Amino acid sequence: MAALGEVRTDRLLLRPWSADDLDALAAVFARPEVWWYPLRRGRDRAETAGFLDRQLAAWADRGWGLWAAERTSDARLVGYVGLAPPDFLPEVMPAVEVGWRLDPDCWGQGLATEGGRAALRAGFDDLGLEEIVSICEPENVASSRVMQRLGMRLVRATRHPERGEPLHVYAIDRERWSAAG
């Protein structure tokens, strides 16, 4: 698979992570709304540092992953958008998931859809993927709407293997993505 670099959309810069992102990311991740699904709470600084370490390692190992998402209007880190293997759900593996977590101040502006579209394009065009999934709790209506706007279809209802909560798996394949072009 190819490596990915920065991607620009109309309002976002999606870029690989830097260790310098910790302070800004910790401020976003501390907000309970950001991690309501699945944690029902925000992440503390140590949890955020662990997340950042895993992202840095993923980019070093694979050359792609979840991007740091900066709003171009003010160069503020507002969360992440990108691609990652959903290892937590073995029944869909091997798979690549498109996902996002953005500061609630950015919700309702179409940024998740904009970033998700860029991630799908990179996954199909640059990485040569045949299918991309996205996973959410059924209660997370906003995320499932983004998945649908991206042309994804609900393909599976299942449960988280450790926590037991219900999950919906959406998917889009290369052919459907190309047709929606």
C-alpha positions, 0 to 999 in steps of 0.5 A, a space after each residue: 500500500 502507498 503512503 499518504 501525506 497531507 490532504 486539503 479540503 475546502 475547510 480542513 488540513 488533514 495531516 500526519 500527527 506531531 508530538 506537538 499536537 498533544 496540548 490541542 488534542 487533549 483540550 478537544 478529547 477532554 470534552 465528554 461529547 467527543 467521546 460520548 460514544 463509546 466512553 460516555 466521558 472525555 479522555 484525560 491527558 494520559 489517555 490522549 497521550 496514549 492515543 497520540 502515541 498509537 497514531 504516531 506509531 501507525 503512521 510510522 508503520 503503515 504510512 497512513 492512518 487517522 489525520 490530525 484535522 486542522 480548520 484552515 480558517 484559523 489553523 486550529 486542531 479540531 480533532 481527527 479524520 481518517 482511516 484505520 483498521 477497526 481491530 476492536 471488531 475482529 468479525 469485520 477484519 481485515 477491513 479499513 474504517 473511515 472515522 472522525 472525532 471533532 470538537 463539538 464547536 465544529 459540529 453541524 458544519 459539514 466538516 465530518 462529511 468533508 473530511 470523510 469524503 477526503 479520507 474515502 478518496 484517499 483510501 480508494 484512489 491512493 491506497 487501492 482499497 476495495 471497501 471501506 467500513 464505518 462503525 457506530 453505535 445506533 444511538 449516534 445518529 449524527 455519525 450514521 447520517 454522515 456515513 449515509 451522506 458519504 454513500 455508505 450503506 448499513 451492512 451489519 448490526 452486531 455487538 461490541 465484543 468486549 462491552 456488549 453495546 450494539 454497533 452498526 457497520 456501514 460500508 461502501 465499495 470502490 464501485 459504489 464510490 466511483 459511481 457516486 463520483 
